[in-house]
Amino acid sequence: MKPLAIALAATSIAFALPIAGAQEATSVETVTAAQTMVTAKVTGMVCDFCARAVTKVFGKEDAVEAVHVDLDNGEIHVTLKPGAEMADDRIETLVKKSGYDLVSIERETA
């Protein structure tokens, strides 16, 4: 396979990595707390290295339970721990620290 074909194939891979140290819900109180999914639309993410960089930066945050990077759509999906919050300016800072530009942020509470 030629290098360009490998690079193009890699862009169709989505990454979902649990954050080290994240624990499953073990009590009724934890399960019933609101959990937020943040979707950050970004520009510039095109490869496996991009996904790993984003996952590493967001994974260091205490409020983050899991990170899923969708390279095809240029989105970072961040699941926050139940009851945790993360301000838009913090998300923008983390996106920039990862090396990318933020386009928009959407939130969904479950």
C-alpha positions as CSV (number, residue, x, y, z in Angstrom):
1,M,0.0,0.0,0.0
2,K,1.4,3.4,-0.9
3,P,2.0,6.0,1.9
4,L,-0.8,8.3,0.6
5,A,-3.3,5.4,0.7
6,I,-2.2,4.6,4.2
7,A,-2.7,8.2,5.3
8,L,-6.1,8.4,3.7
9,A,-7.2,5.1,5.2
10,A,-6.2,6.4,8.7
11,T,-8.5,9.4,8.4
12,S,-11.5,7.1,8.5
13,I,-10.6,5.6,11.9
14,A,-12.4,6.9,15.0
15,F,-10.8,6.6,18.4
16,A,-12.6,5.9,21.7
17,L,-10.3,5.5,24.6
18,P,-11.2,5.3,28.2
19,I,-9.2,7.6,30.5
20,A,-6.8,5.7,32.8
21,G,-8.1,5.7,36.4
22,A,-11.7,6.2,35.3
23,Q,-14.1,4.1,37.5
24,E,-17.4,2.7,36.6
25,A,-20.4,3.9,38.5
26,T,-20.9,1.9,41.6
27,S,-23.6,3.7,43.6
28,V,-27.1,4.8,42.8
29,E,-26.1,8.4,43.6
30,T,-23.3,8.4,40.9
31,V,-25.5,6.8,38.3
32,T,-28.3,9.3,38.7
33,A,-26.0,12.4,38.6
34,A,-26.2,14.3,35.3
35,Q,-23.5,13.4,32.8
36,T,-22.5,15.8,30.0
37,M,-21.2,15.0,26.5
38,V,-19.3,17.8,24.9
39,T,-18.7,17.9,21.2
40,A,-15.9,20.2,20.0
41,K,-15.7,20.8,16.3
42,V,-12.1,21.5,15.3
43,T,-10.0,22.1,12.3
44,G,-6.7,20.4,11.4
45,M,-7.1,16.8,12.8
46,V,-6.2,14.3,10.1
47,C,-4.3,11.4,11.6
48,D,-3.8,8.9,14.3
49,F,-1.2,11.1,15.9
50,C,-3.8,13.9,16.1
51,A,-6.2,11.7,17.9
52,R,-3.6,10.6,20.4
53,A,-2.5,14.1,21.1
54,V,-6.1,15.3,21.8
55,T,-6.8,12.2,23.9
56,K,-3.7,12.8,26.0
57,V,-4.4,16.5,26.6
58,F,-8.1,16.0,27.5
59,G,-7.4,12.8,29.5
60,K,-5.3,14.8,32.0
61,E,-8.4,16.7,33.1
62,D,-10.1,15.5,36.3
63,A,-13.6,16.2,34.9
64,V,-13.1,13.9,31.9
65,E,-14.3,10.3,31.9
66,A,-13.7,9.4,28.2
67,V,-12.6,10.9,24.9
68,H,-13.7,9.9,21.4
69,V,-12.0,11.5,18.4
70,D,-13.9,11.4,15.1
71,L,-11.3,12.3,12.4
72,D,-13.8,12.1,9.5
73,N,-16.0,14.8,11.0
74,G,-13.2,16.8,12.8
75,E,-14.9,16.3,16.2
76,I,-13.8,15.6,19.7
77,H,-16.4,14.0,21.9
78,V,-15.7,14.4,25.6
79,T,-17.8,12.5,28.2
80,L,-17.6,14.3,31.5
81,K,-17.8,12.4,34.8
82,P,-21.3,12.5,36.3
83,G,-21.9,15.9,37.9
84,A,-18.6,17.4,36.5
85,E,-18.5,20.6,34.4
86,M,-16.0,22.1,32.0
87,A,-16.2,25.7,30.8
88,D,-16.1,26.6,27.1
89,D,-12.9,28.6,27.6
90,R,-11.2,25.6,29.2
91,I,-12.3,23.4,26.3
92,E,-10.9,26.0,23.8
93,T,-7.6,26.1,25.8
94,L,-7.3,22.3,25.6
95,V,-8.0,22.2,21.9
96,K,-5.4,24.8,21.2
97,K,-2.9,23.1,23.5
98,S,-3.5,20.0,21.4
99,G,-2.5,22.0,18.3
100,Y,-5.9,22.6,16.7
101,D,-8.4,25.4,16.3
102,L,-11.9,25.3,17.8
103,V,-14.8,25.9,15.5
104,S,-17.8,25.3,17.8
105,I,-18.9,23.5,21.0
106,E,-22.1,21.6,21.6
107,R,-23.3,20.1,24.9
108,E,-25.7,17.3,25.6
109,T,-26.8,16.3,29.1
110,A,-28.0,12.7,29.8
